[in-house]
Amino acid sequence: MMRRLLIGALLLLSACASQAPLPAKTPALALPLQLHVQRLEAGQSQDWLLVIQREGGGIRWSMMDPLGIPQARQKLIDGQWQADGLLPPNPQARELFAALLFALASADDVRALYPDAQAMDLTRTLPGHWQIVYQSSEVFRVNISGQPVSYRISPLGAGR
């Protein structure tokens, strides 16, 4: 019993330690946004709708499937993620939301808020975390370091 408790505590601590980086200050974003998120992995794709909007002193991130069933809801308040509603924690969604915060930030905000970031032509990278490859300012791909999954992001209603 004690061994299981110790293992559970270690897993919890390691999950906390591997959180996606967030800037000390939230970048200025043109909100609200409605995005089409296409998750790509091993030849399979999954589509979601993501709504990003200001709420009070934070930003609410609401992701749902095409039928409108919530998949993840989080609030980013003072540089911390907070659960929004009764959905279980979704670390993959938090990673995606943090990557989108990085991808949607202006070049000036990226330089100021992500000192390790690298930018070249149509690619922006935060080493060890994400690579963003822009097709345009509104259409881009998010590659997560060390994971076989990527996301294609476009404005809702934009053609593929």
Summary of the structure (lengths in Angstrom):
residues: 160
radius of gyration: 16.2
end to end distance: 52.3
largest distance: 54.7
contacts: 426
relative contact order: 0.17
helix: 23%
strand: 39%
